[in-house]
Amino acid sequence: MNLLEHYIKEIVSVEPYEEDWTKEFDKKFLKVVVVVNCYGVVETRGTVVTENEWEIAKERGYFMW
């Protein structure tokens, strides 16, 4: 499976994600819903990422999925 850049067009929501399994880690997790564009295919995607991963994606302007 090849990873592709999914460019962030719009941030729909970002909220804390605190399910039981996240307590096993020393990181904070976020539930992120974004509108992305991948080679002309525009779609709304939701994902759970660490705060650090989210900051990197915002800075770059895309996710690698």
PDB file of N, CA, C and O in Angstrom:
ATOM      1  N   MET A   1       0.846  -1.176   0.000  1.00  0.00           N
ATOM      2  CA  MET A   1       0.000   0.000   0.000  1.00  0.00           C
ATOM      3  C   MET A   1       0.889   1.236   0.000  1.00  0.00           C
ATOM      4  O   MET A   1       1.783   1.359   0.838  1.00  0.00           O
ATOM      5  N   ASN A   2       0.655   2.132  -0.915  1.00  0.00           N
ATOM      6  CA  ASN A   2       1.421   3.368  -0.991  1.00  0.00           C
ATOM      7  C   ASN A   2       0.777   4.448  -0.136  1.00  0.00           C
ATOM      8  O   ASN A   2      -0.446   4.585  -0.105  1.00  0.00           O
ATOM      9  N   LEU A   3       1.608   5.209   0.553  1.00  0.00           N
ATOM     10  CA  LEU A   3       1.120   6.357   1.305  1.00  0.00           C
ATOM     11  C   LEU A   3       1.013   7.548   0.367  1.00  0.00           C
ATOM     12  O   LEU A   3       1.890   7.773  -0.468  1.00  0.00           O
ATOM     13  N   LEU A   4      -0.067   8.310   0.508  1.00  0.00           N
ATOM     14  CA  LEU A   4      -0.289   9.489  -0.329  1.00  0.00           C
ATOM     15  C   LEU A   4      -0.522  10.709   0.556  1.00  0.00           C
ATOM     16  O   LEU A   4      -1.006  10.590   1.682  1.00  0.00           O
ATOM     17  N   GLU A   5      -0.174  11.875   0.038  1.00  0.00           N
ATOM     18  CA  GLU A   5      -0.437  13.113   0.754  1.00  0.00           C
ATOM     19  C   GLU A   5      -1.919  13.448   0.652  1.00  0.00           C
ATOM     20  O   GLU A   5      -2.480  13.516  -0.441  1.00  0.00           O
ATOM     21  N   HIS A   6      -2.540  13.655   1.798  1.00  0.00           N
ATOM     22  CA  HIS A   6      -3.930  14.103   1.862  1.00  0.00           C
ATOM     23  C   HIS A   6      -3.891  15.524   2.421  1.00  0.00           C
ATOM     24  O   HIS A   6      -3.761  15.729   3.627  1.00  0.00           O
ATOM     25  N   TYR A   7      -4.007  16.503   1.516  1.00  0.00           N
ATOM     26  CA  TYR A   7      -3.861  17.903   1.895  1.00  0.00           C
ATOM     27  C   TYR A   7      -5.094  18.396   2.644  1.00  0.00           C
ATOM     28  O   TYR A   7      -6.227  18.163   2.223  1.00  0.00           O
ATOM     29  N   ILE A   8      -4.857  19.076   3.750  1.00  0.00           N
ATOM     30  CA  ILE A   8      -5.937  19.588   4.592  1.00  0.00           C
ATOM     31  C   ILE A   8      -6.535  20.827   3.936  1.00  0.00           C
ATOM     32  O   ILE A   8      -5.855  21.837   3.755  1.00  0.00           O
ATOM     33  N   LYS A   9      -7.832  20.737   3.578  1.00  0.00           N
ATOM     34  CA  LYS A   9      -8.548  21.876   3.003  1.00  0.00           C
ATOM     35  C   LYS A   9      -9.303  22.634   4.085  1.00  0.00           C
ATOM     36  O   LYS A   9      -9.404  23.861   4.046  1.00  0.00           O
ATOM     37  N   GLU A  10      -9.834  21.887   5.055  1.00  0.00           N
ATOM     38  CA  GLU A  10     -10.651  22.504   6.101  1.00  0.00           C
ATOM     39  C   GLU A  10     -10.566  21.649   7.357  1.00  0.00           C
ATOM     40  O   GLU A  10     -10.576  20.420   7.282  1.00  0.00           O
ATOM     41  N   ILE A  11     -10.482  22.301   8.508  1.00  0.00           N
ATOM     42  CA  ILE A  11     -10.523  21.607   9.796  1.00  0.00           C
ATOM     43  C   ILE A  11     -11.955  21.702  10.297  1.00  0.00           C
ATOM     44  O   ILE A  11     -12.445  22.793  10.588  1.00  0.00           O
ATOM     45  N   VAL A  12     -12.627  20.556  10.396  1.00  0.00           N
ATOM     46  CA  VAL A  12     -14.024  20.522  10.826  1.00  0.00           C
ATOM     47  C   VAL A  12     -14.104  20.558  12.343  1.00  0.00           C
ATOM     48  O   VAL A  12     -14.858  21.351  12.908  1.00  0.00           O
ATOM     49  N   SER A  13     -13.325  19.696  13.014  1.00  0.00           N
ATOM     50  CA  SER A  13     -13.325  19.680  14.480  1.00  0.00           C
ATOM     51  C   SER A  13     -12.059  19.031  15.010  1.00  0.00           C
ATOM     52  O   SER A  13     -11.454  18.171  14.369  1.00  0.00           O
ATOM     53  N   VAL A  14     -11.677  19.472  16.207  1.00  0.00           N
ATOM     54  CA  VAL A  14     -10.561  18.886  16.941  1.00  0.00           C
ATOM     55  C   VAL A  14     -10.996  18.843  18.394  1.00  0.00           C
ATOM     56  O   VAL A  14     -11.293  19.879  18.989  1.00  0.00           O
ATOM     57  N   GLU A  15     -11.034  17.641  18.972  1.00  0.00           N
ATOM     58  CA  GLU A  15     -11.446  17.525  20.368  1.00  0.00           C
ATOM     59  C   GLU A  15     -10.627  16.452  21.066  1.00  0.00           C
ATOM     60  O   GLU A  15     -10.120  15.535  20.419  1.00  0.00           O
ATOM     61  N   PRO A  16     -10.494  16.561  22.383  1.00  0.00           N
ATOM     62  CA  PRO A  16      -9.732  15.552  23.128  1.00  0.00           C
ATOM     63  C   PRO A  16     -10.361  14.168  22.975  1.00  0.00           C
ATOM     64  O   PRO A  16     -11.580  14.031  22.871  1.00  0.00           O
ATOM     65  N   TYR A  17      -9.512  13.158  22.965  1.00  0.00           N
ATOM     66  CA  TYR A  17      -9.964  11.772  22.833  1.00  0.00           C
ATOM     67  C   TYR A  17      -9.422  11.021  24.037  1.00  0.00           C
ATOM     68  O   TYR A  17      -8.207  10.887  24.187  1.00  0.00           O
ATOM     69  N   GLU A  18     -10.314  10.525  24.905  1.00  0.00           N
ATOM     70  CA  GLU A  18      -9.894   9.946  26.174  1.00  0.00           C
ATOM     71  C   GLU A  18     -10.516   8.574  26.430  1.00  0.00           C
ATOM     72  O   GLU A  18     -11.099   8.346  27.490  1.00  0.00           O
ATOM     73  N   GLU A  19     -10.399   7.677  25.484  1.00  0.00           N
ATOM     74  CA  GLU A  19     -10.867   6.309  25.693  1.00  0.00           C
ATOM     75  C   GLU A  19      -9.918   5.596  26.661  1.00  0.00           C
ATOM     76  O   GLU A  19      -8.805   6.063  26.904  1.00  0.00           O
ATOM     77  N   ASP A  20     -10.362   4.472  27.204  1.00  0.00           N
ATOM     78  CA  ASP A  20      -9.567   3.738  28.197  1.00  0.00           C
ATOM     79  C   ASP A  20      -8.186   3.361  27.688  1.00  0.00           C
ATOM     80  O   ASP A  20      -7.211   3.455  28.433  1.00  0.00           O
ATOM     81  N   TRP A  21      -8.083   2.937  26.436  1.00  0.00           N
ATOM     82  CA  TRP A  21      -6.789   2.478  25.926  1.00  0.00           C
ATOM     83  C   TRP A  21      -5.760   3.595  25.862  1.00  0.00           C
ATOM     84  O   TRP A  21      -4.561   3.318  25.860  1.00  0.00           O
ATOM     85  N   THR A  22      -6.194   4.856  25.810  1.00  0.00           N
ATOM     86  CA  THR A  22      -5.241   5.969  25.721  1.00  0.00           C
ATOM     87  C   THR A  22      -4.506   6.196  27.034  1.00  0.00           C
ATOM     88  O   THR A  22      -3.445   6.819  27.045  1.00  0.00           O
ATOM     89  N   LYS A  23      -5.050   5.703  28.135  1.00  0.00           N
ATOM     90  CA  LYS A  23      -4.421   5.886  29.444  1.00  0.00           C
ATOM     91  C   LYS A  23      -3.125   5.094  29.577  1.00  0.00           C
ATOM     92  O   LYS A  23      -2.333   5.352  30.483  1.00  0.00           O
ATOM     93  N   GLU A  24      -2.902   4.137  28.687  1.00  0.00           N
ATOM     94  CA  GLU A  24      -1.675   3.342  28.711  1.00  0.00           C
ATOM     95  C   GLU A  24      -0.473   4.134  28.207  1.00  0.00           C
ATOM     96  O   GLU A  24       0.665   3.687  28.352  1.00  0.00           O
ATOM     97  N   PHE A  25      -0.707   5.295  27.620  1.00  0.00           N
ATOM     98  CA  PHE A  25       0.352   6.086  27.004  1.00  0.00           C
ATOM     99  C   PHE A  25       0.535   7.407  27.744  1.00  0.00           C
ATOM    100  O   PHE A  25      -0.393   7.912  28.375  1.00  0.00           O
ATOM    101  N   ASP A  26       1.730   7.953  27.659  1.00  0.00           N
ATOM    102  CA  ASP A  26       2.028   9.250  28.272  1.00  0.00           C
ATOM    103  C   ASP A  26       1.808  10.386  27.285  1.00  0.00           C
ATOM    104  O   ASP A  26       2.477  11.417  27.362  1.00  0.00           O
ATOM    105  N   LYS A  27       0.883  10.205  26.369  1.00  0.00           N
ATOM    106  CA  LYS A  27       0.602  11.209  25.343  1.00  0.00           C
ATOM    107  C   LYS A  27      -0.872  11.564  25.390  1.00  0.00           C
ATOM    108  O   LYS A  27      -1.704  10.776  25.840  1.00  0.00           O
ATOM    109  N   LYS A  28      -1.183  12.768  24.916  1.00  0.00           N
ATOM    110  CA  LYS A  28      -2.579  13.179  24.787  1.00  0.00           C
ATOM    111  C   LYS A  28      -3.018  12.919  23.355  1.00  0.00           C
ATOM    112  O   LYS A  28      -2.273  13.163  22.407  1.00  0.00           O
ATOM    113  N   PHE A  29      -4.242  12.419  23.215  1.00  0.00           N
ATOM    114  CA  PHE A  29      -4.781  12.091  21.902  1.00  0.00           C
ATOM    115  C   PHE A  29      -5.905  13.055  21.540  1.00  0.00           C
ATOM    116  O   PHE A  29      -6.594  13.591  22.407  1.00  0.00           O
ATOM    117  N   LEU A  30      -6.070  13.260  20.233  1.00  0.00           N
ATOM    118  CA  LEU A  30      -7.112  14.129  19.711  1.00  0.00           C
ATOM    119  C   LEU A  30      -7.919  13.389  18.657  1.00  0.00           C
ATOM    120  O   LEU A  30      -7.377  12.597  17.886  1.00  0.00           O
ATOM    121  N   LYS A  31      -9.224  13.656  18.633  1.00  0.00           N
ATOM    122  CA  LYS A  31     -10.072  13.167  17.545  1.00  0.00           C
ATOM    123  C   LYS A  31     -10.219  14.330  16.570  1.00  0.00           C
ATOM    124  O   LYS A  31     -10.770  15.376  16.912  1.00  0.00           O
ATOM    125  N   VAL A  32      -9.723  14.134  15.360  1.00  0.00           N
ATOM    126  CA  VAL A  32      -9.661  15.197  14.360  1.00  0.00           C
ATOM    127  C   VAL A  32     -10.552  14.821  13.178  1.00  0.00           C
ATOM    128  O   VAL A  32     -10.485  13.702  12.670  1.00  0.00           O
ATOM    129  N   VAL A  33     -11.382  15.762  12.750  1.00  0.00           N
ATOM    130  CA  VAL A  33     -12.188  15.595  11.537  1.00  0.00           C
ATOM    131  C   VAL A  33     -11.776  16.712  10.581  1.00  0.00           C
ATOM    132  O   VAL A  33     -11.868  17.895  10.910  1.00  0.00           O
ATOM    133  N   VAL A  34     -11.323  16.316   9.395  1.00  0.00           N
ATOM    134  CA  VAL A  34     -10.831  17.283   8.408  1.00  0.00           C
ATOM    135  C   VAL A  34     -11.391  16.959   7.029  1.00  0.00           C
ATOM    136  O   VAL A  34     -11.758  15.820   6.740  1.00  0.00           O
ATOM    137  N   VAL A  35     -11.447  17.981   6.188  1.00  0.00           N
ATOM    138  CA  VAL A  35     -11.743  17.790   4.771  1.00  0.00           C
ATOM    139  C   VAL A  35     -10.391  17.782   4.077  1.00  0.00           C
ATOM    140  O   VAL A  35      -9.606  18.720   4.214  1.00  0.00           O
ATOM    141  N   VAL A  36     -10.125  16.712   3.326  1.00  0.00           N
ATOM    142  CA  VAL A  36      -8.824  16.563   2.675  1.00  0.00           C
ATOM    143  C   VAL A  36      -8.986  16.401   1.166  1.00  0.00           C
ATOM    144  O   VAL A  36     -10.045  16.022   0.665  1.00  0.00           O
ATOM    145  N   ASN A  37      -7.893  16.705   0.462  1.00  0.00           N
ATOM    146  CA  ASN A  37      -7.849  16.566  -0.994  1.00  0.00           C
ATOM    147  C   ASN A  37      -6.658  15.686  -1.330  1.00  0.00           C
ATOM    148  O   ASN A  37      -5.517  16.015  -1.005  1.00  0.00           O
ATOM    149  N   CYS A  38      -6.932  14.565  -1.982  1.00  0.00           N
ATOM    150  CA  CYS A  38      -5.873  13.657  -2.419  1.00  0.00           C
ATOM    151  C   CYS A  38      -6.039  13.433  -3.923  1.00  0.00           C
ATOM    152  O   CYS A  38      -6.913  12.683  -4.357  1.00  0.00           O
ATOM    153  N   TYR A  39      -5.195  14.086  -4.701  1.00  0.00           N
ATOM    154  CA  TYR A  39      -5.240  13.980  -6.161  1.00  0.00           C
ATOM    155  C   TYR A  39      -6.632  14.256  -6.715  1.00  0.00           C
ATOM    156  O   TYR A  39      -7.113  13.542  -7.596  1.00  0.00           O
ATOM    157  N   GLY A  40      -7.275  15.299  -6.193  1.00  0.00           N
ATOM    158  CA  GLY A  40      -8.574  15.721  -6.693  1.00  0.00           C
ATOM    159  C   GLY A  40      -9.760  15.055  -6.026  1.00  0.00           C
ATOM    160  O   GLY A  40     -10.898  15.459  -6.262  1.00  0.00           O
ATOM    161  N   VAL A  41      -9.530  14.057  -5.207  1.00  0.00           N
ATOM    162  CA  VAL A  41     -10.609  13.404  -4.471  1.00  0.00           C
ATOM    163  C   VAL A  41     -10.749  14.128  -3.132  1.00  0.00           C
ATOM    164  O   VAL A  41      -9.873  14.036  -2.272  1.00  0.00           O
ATOM    165  N   VAL A  42     -11.854  14.844  -2.966  1.00  0.00           N
ATOM    166  CA  VAL A  42     -12.090  15.617  -1.751  1.00  0.00           C
ATOM    167  C   VAL A  42     -13.066  14.840  -0.881  1.00  0.00           C
ATOM    168  O   VAL A  42     -14.144  14.454  -1.333  1.00  0.00           O
ATOM    169  N   GLU A  43     -12.677  14.613   0.377  1.00  0.00           N
ATOM    170  CA  GLU A  43     -13.542  13.857   1.280  1.00  0.00           C
ATOM    171  C   GLU A  43     -13.318  14.301   2.715  1.00  0.00           C
ATOM    172  O   GLU A  43     -12.286  14.883   3.048  1.00  0.00           O
ATOM    173  N   THR A  44     -14.303  14.017   3.558  1.00  0.00           N
ATOM    174  CA  THR A  44     -14.203  14.290   4.984  1.00  0.00           C
ATOM    175  C   THR A  44     -13.703  13.028   5.665  1.00  0.00           C
ATOM    176  O   THR A  44     -14.262  11.946   5.486  1.00  0.00           O
ATOM    177  N   ARG A  45     -12.636  13.183   6.452  1.00  0.00           N
ATOM    178  CA  ARG A  45     -12.030  12.031   7.123  1.00  0.00           C
ATOM    179  C   ARG A  45     -11.891  12.328   8.607  1.00  0.00           C
ATOM    180  O   ARG A  45     -11.614  13.460   9.002  1.00  0.00           O
ATOM    181  N   GLY A  46     -12.084  11.311   9.416  1.00  0.00           N
ATOM    182  CA  GLY A  46     -11.867  11.417  10.850  1.00  0.00           C
ATOM    183  C   GLY A  46     -10.742  10.489  11.258  1.00  0.00           C
ATOM    184  O   GLY A  46     -10.587   9.403  10.698  1.00  0.00           O
ATOM    185  N   THR A  47      -9.952  10.919  12.239  1.00  0.00           N
ATOM    186  CA  THR A  47      -8.836  10.106  12.700  1.00  0.00           C
ATOM    187  C   THR A  47      -8.511  10.459  14.145  1.00  0.00           C
ATOM    188  O   THR A  47      -8.888  11.523  14.636  1.00  0.00           O
ATOM    189  N   VAL A  48      -7.817   9.565  14.812  1.00  0.00           N
ATOM    190  CA  VAL A  48      -7.317   9.814  16.163  1.00  0.00           C
ATOM    191  C   VAL A  48      -5.802   9.873  16.075  1.00  0.00           C
ATOM    192  O   VAL A  48      -5.160   8.941  15.590  1.00  0.00           O
ATOM    193  N   VAL A  49      -5.231  10.986  16.551  1.00  0.00           N
ATOM    194  CA  VAL A  49      -3.786  11.198  16.483  1.00  0.00           C
ATOM    195  C   VAL A  49      -3.304  11.790  17.802  1.00  0.00           C
ATOM    196  O   VAL A  49      -4.096  12.305  18.591  1.00  0.00           O
ATOM    197  N   THR A  50      -1.992  11.710  18.031  1.00  0.00           N
ATOM    198  CA  THR A  50      -1.428  12.383  19.197  1.00  0.00           C
ATOM    199  C   THR A  50      -1.377  13.884  18.920  1.00  0.00           C
ATOM    200  O   THR A  50      -1.459  14.320  17.771  1.00  0.00           O
ATOM    201  N   GLU A  51      -1.241  14.664  19.990  1.00  0.00           N
ATOM    202  CA  GLU A  51      -1.130  16.112  19.809  1.00  0.00           C
ATOM    203  C   GLU A  51       0.064  16.448  18.927  1.00  0.00           C
ATOM    204  O   GLU A  51      -0.018  17.348  18.091  1.00  0.00           O
ATOM    205  N   ASN A  52       1.174  15.736  19.103  1.00  0.00           N
ATOM    206  CA  ASN A  52       2.379  15.983  18.318  1.00  0.00           C
ATOM    207  C   ASN A  52       2.144  15.685  16.833  1.00  0.00           C
ATOM    208  O   ASN A  52       2.542  16.467  15.970  1.00  0.00           O
ATOM    209  N   GLU A  53       1.498  14.555  16.540  1.00  0.00           N
ATOM    210  CA  GLU A  53       1.205  14.210  15.143  1.00  0.00           C
ATOM    211  C   GLU A  53       0.308  15.265  14.497  1.00  0.00           C
ATOM    212  O   GLU A  53       0.478  15.596  13.323  1.00  0.00           O
ATOM    213  N   TRP A  54      -0.647  15.790  15.266  1.00  0.00           N
ATOM    214  CA  TRP A  54      -1.551  16.808  14.750  1.00  0.00           C
ATOM    215  C   TRP A  54      -0.794  18.102  14.441  1.00  0.00           C
ATOM    216  O   TRP A  54      -1.023  18.717  13.399  1.00  0.00           O
ATOM    217  N   GLU A  55       0.098  18.515  15.331  1.00  0.00           N
ATOM    218  CA  GLU A  55       0.884  19.729  15.099  1.00  0.00           C
ATOM    219  C   GLU A  55       1.743  19.592  13.842  1.00  0.00           C
ATOM    220  O   GLU A  55       1.862  20.538  13.064  1.00  0.00           O
ATOM    221  N   ILE A  56       2.336  18.427  13.645  1.00  0.00           N
ATOM    222  CA  ILE A  56       3.159  18.185  12.452  1.00  0.00           C
ATOM    223  C   ILE A  56       2.300  18.248  11.190  1.00  0.00           C
ATOM    224  O   ILE A  56       2.693  18.865  10.200  1.00  0.00           O
ATOM    225  N   ALA A  57       1.123  17.608  11.225  1.00  0.00           N
ATOM    226  CA  ALA A  57       0.237  17.610  10.051  1.00  0.00           C
ATOM    227  C   ALA A  57      -0.229  19.030   9.724  1.00  0.00           C
ATOM    228  O   ALA A  57      -0.281  19.411   8.554  1.00  0.00           O
ATOM    229  N   LYS A  58      -0.567  19.813  10.748  1.00  0.00           N
ATOM    230  CA  LYS A  58      -0.994  21.201  10.508  1.00  0.00           C
ATOM    231  C   LYS A  58       0.136  22.023   9.906  1.00  0.00           C
ATOM    232  O   LYS A  58      -0.079  22.813   8.987  1.00  0.00           O
ATOM    233  N   GLU A  59       1.341  21.832  10.431  1.00  0.00           N
ATOM    234  CA  GLU A  59       2.496  22.588   9.934  1.00  0.00           C
ATOM    235  C   GLU A  59       2.802  22.246   8.474  1.00  0.00           C
ATOM    236  O   GLU A  59       3.062  23.133   7.660  1.00  0.00           O
ATOM    237  N   ARG A  60       2.767  20.936   8.153  1.00  0.00           N
ATOM    238  CA  ARG A  60       3.035  20.497   6.777  1.00  0.00           C
ATOM    239  C   ARG A  60       1.878  20.819   5.846  1.00  0.00           C
ATOM    240  O   ARG A  60       2.072  21.122   4.669  1.00  0.00           O
ATOM    241  N   GLY A  61       0.650  20.747   6.407  1.00  0.00           N
ATOM    242  CA  GLY A  61      -0.538  20.989   5.596  1.00  0.00           C
ATOM    243  C   GLY A  61      -1.151  19.720   5.037  1.00  0.00           C
ATOM    244  O   GLY A  61      -2.088  19.790   4.242  1.00  0.00           O
ATOM    245  N   TYR A  62      -0.645  18.561   5.434  1.00  0.00           N
ATOM    246  CA  TYR A  62      -1.197  17.300   4.939  1.00  0.00           C
ATOM    247  C   TYR A  62      -0.901  16.145   5.892  1.00  0.00           C
ATOM    248  O   TYR A  62       0.009  16.205   6.718  1.00  0.00           O
ATOM    249  N   PHE A  63      -1.703  15.094   5.745  1.00  0.00           N
ATOM    250  CA  PHE A  63      -1.473  13.812   6.406  1.00  0.00           C
ATOM    251  C   PHE A  63      -0.904  12.846   5.381  1.00  0.00           C
ATOM    252  O   PHE A  63      -1.196  12.966   4.191  1.00  0.00           O
ATOM    253  N   MET A  64      -0.111  11.908   5.815  1.00  0.00           N
ATOM    254  CA  MET A  64       0.346  10.808   4.955  1.00  0.00           C
ATOM    255  C   MET A  64      -0.496   9.583   5.318  1.00  0.00           C
ATOM    256  O   MET A  64      -0.273   8.949   6.349  1.00  0.00           O
ATOM    257  N   TRP A  65      -1.472   9.257   4.450  1.00  0.00           N
ATOM    258  CA  TRP A  65      -2.332   8.090   4.673  1.00  0.00           C
ATOM    259  C   TRP A  65      -2.205   7.149   3.514  1.00  0.00           C
ATOM    260  O   TRP A  65      -2.847   6.099   3.499  1.00  0.00           O
TER     261      TRP A  65
END
